[in-house]
């Protein structure tokens, strides 16, 4: 790929939305093919299967998180192209970040704030409590991207984000997390050009 093609793709929000959709598809394949499979559900009573269940869910969450990160970066590319930080060195183009430090550190909550997802003109949800749930899900998914789903143990005992009573734990292990994320994915689709 040459510089012109690279820069064209870099600045095309649909490239980011396409990758977001692909990562969401991977997460849903893990969910439907692995977690919801009849064989797996019948094995779930076994302690080893429960560990596998958590691992599979973590990996589904990792891909949902990457999907959201790419979608948020697509929003930033579309509406704030000045937030794309890249450098041209000779014939090479080096992407430094999209959305500042939040784009480098996989901080989904900060990327959501930078991309104006919480702006009153973007109506993802009807209730303030739904936005609070989204914030908590974004924190959780940030941890999944940074470490939680990539390695079998946390990098330290206090490093993994945990939901508190403000958001039911079913958001982690049940399907309600999808209810929180789906409006965001729908918004990414609406933003395509």
C-alpha positions as a printed Julia matrix, in Angstrom:
193×3 Matrix{Float64}:
   0.0     0.0    0.0
   1.4     3.4   -0.9
   1.09    6.65   1.07
  -1.9     7.93  -0.85
  -3.88    4.73  -0.4
  -2.9     4.5    3.28
  -3.97    8.07   4.02
  -7.19    7.58   2.08
  -8.06    4.54   4.22
  -6.91    6.22   7.42
  -9.24    9.17   6.84
 -12.24    7.09   5.67
 -14.66    6.54   8.57
 -16.27    3.61   6.74
 -12.99    1.67   6.94
 -13.18    2.02  10.72
 -16.91    1.15  10.81
 -16.29   -1.92   8.63
 -13.62   -3.19  11.0
 -15.92   -2.47  13.92
 -18.63   -4.6   12.3
 -16.14   -7.41  11.65
 -14.97   -7.46  15.27
 -18.56   -7.43  16.48
 -19.21  -10.4   14.21
 -16.27  -12.28  15.77
 -17.65  -11.58  19.27
 -21.08  -12.81  18.25
 -19.62  -15.97  16.7
 -17.9   -16.73  20.01
 -21.15  -16.07  21.82
 -23.39  -18.14  19.55
 -21.06  -20.93  18.48
 -19.19  -21.49  21.73
 -21.21  -20.21  24.67
 -24.72  -20.96  23.47
 -23.88  -24.37  21.99
 -25.95  -27.16  23.49
 -22.89  -29.26  24.28
 -21.3   -26.41  26.17
 -24.42  -25.58  28.16
 -24.79  -29.21  29.29
 -21.1   -29.3   30.33
 -21.38  -26.04  32.29
 -22.02  -27.85  35.59
 -18.41  -29.05  35.54
 -15.94  -26.67  37.28
 -13.55  -26.78  34.32
 -16.38  -25.82  31.98
 -17.21  -22.8   34.12
 -13.61  -21.62  33.76
 -13.91  -22.12  29.99
 -17.21  -20.19  30.07
 -15.52  -17.2   31.73
 -12.62  -17.38  29.25
 -14.98  -17.47  26.27
 -17.06  -14.58  27.62
 -13.88  -12.59  28.24
 -12.8   -13.15  24.66
 -16.22  -12.18  23.34
 -15.96   -9.0   25.43
 -12.46   -8.36  24.04
 -13.81   -8.39  20.49
 -16.85   -6.29  21.44
 -14.42   -3.81  22.99
 -12.22   -3.68  19.89
 -15.39   -3.26  17.79
 -16.47   -0.3   19.9
 -12.98    1.21  19.85
 -12.9     1.09  16.05
 -16.42    2.49  15.8
 -15.58    5.38  18.13
 -12.45    6.08  16.13
 -14.63    6.07  13.0
 -16.8     8.76  14.59
 -13.7    10.8   15.41
 -12.3    10.34  11.88
 -15.61   11.51  10.42
 -16.34   14.49  12.69
 -12.9    15.46  14.03
 -10.35   14.66  11.31
  -7.94   17.06  13.0
  -7.72   14.51  15.84
  -5.91   12.02  13.59
  -2.26   12.22  14.58
   0.1    10.79  11.99
   3.56   11.5   10.72
   5.04   11.13   7.26
   8.67    9.96   7.28
  10.02    9.55   3.79
   7.76    7.02   2.07
   6.28    5.78   5.33
   3.18    7.02   7.16
   3.09    6.39  10.91
  -0.27    6.54  12.69
   0.39    7.85  16.19
  -3.18    7.93  17.47
  -6.78    8.86  16.84
  -8.43   10.74  19.65
  -5.29   11.61  21.58
  -3.95    9.6   24.49
  -7.28    7.76  24.9
  -6.75    6.24  21.46
  -3.35    4.93  22.47
  -4.45    3.49  25.81
  -7.7     1.84  24.68
  -9.71    3.95  27.11
 -13.17    3.45  25.62
 -14.93    5.78  28.03
 -12.56    8.62  27.17
 -12.86    7.85  23.44
 -16.66    7.96  23.81
 -16.39   11.35  25.49
 -14.01   12.66  22.81
 -16.3    11.39  20.04
 -19.27   13.21  21.65
 -21.32   10.02  22.15
 -22.72   11.56  25.36
 -23.74   14.81  23.6
 -27.45   15.54  23.95
 -27.83   15.57  20.14
 -26.75   11.92  19.97
 -29.75   10.1   21.31
 -28.56    6.56  21.98
 -30.84    6.0   24.98
 -33.91    7.49  26.6
 -32.81    7.29  30.21
 -29.84    8.69  32.08
 -29.39    5.31  33.79
 -28.73    3.72  30.38
 -25.88    6.16  29.77
 -24.49    5.3   33.2
 -24.65    1.62  32.25
 -22.82    2.38  29.0
 -20.06    4.15  30.91
 -19.61    1.13  33.18
 -19.64   -1.27  30.24
 -17.02    0.85  28.46
 -14.78    0.72  31.55
 -15.18   -3.05  31.7
 -14.47   -3.49  27.98
 -11.41   -1.22  28.26
 -10.02   -3.64  30.82
 -10.8    -6.58  28.56
  -8.87   -4.96  25.71
  -5.89   -3.91  27.82
  -5.39   -7.12  29.72
  -8.37   -9.08  31.02
  -9.15  -11.19  27.97
  -5.62  -11.4   26.63
  -3.97  -13.14  29.56
  -5.08  -15.83  32.04
  -4.41  -13.69  35.14
  -4.54   -9.94  35.85
  -1.29   -7.99  35.86
  -1.98   -7.2   39.52
  -4.71   -7.97  42.04
  -6.4    -4.58  41.87
  -6.16   -3.91  38.16
  -9.32   -5.5   36.77
 -12.4    -3.3   36.66
 -15.36   -4.78  38.48
 -18.99   -3.79  38.18
 -20.56   -2.64  41.43
 -24.2    -2.69  42.51
 -24.99    0.28  40.24
 -25.01   -2.11  37.3
 -26.33   -5.65  37.74
 -23.67   -8.33  37.37
 -25.81   -9.89  34.65
 -24.31   -7.24  32.41
 -21.08   -9.17  32.5
 -22.24  -12.75  32.31
 -25.68  -12.36  30.75
 -26.99  -10.95  27.54
 -28.0    -7.56  28.87
 -24.56   -6.21  28.05
 -25.68   -6.53  24.43
 -28.68   -4.3   25.16
 -26.27   -1.64  26.38
 -23.91   -1.97  23.39
 -26.4    -2.42  20.55
 -27.49    1.24  20.33
 -23.84    2.19  19.94
 -23.36   -0.28  17.08
 -26.56    1.01  15.46
 -25.21    4.55  15.73
 -22.0     3.48  13.97
 -24.12    2.13  11.1
 -26.09    5.4   10.89
 -22.85    7.38  10.69
 -21.62    5.65   7.55
 -21.2     7.92   4.56
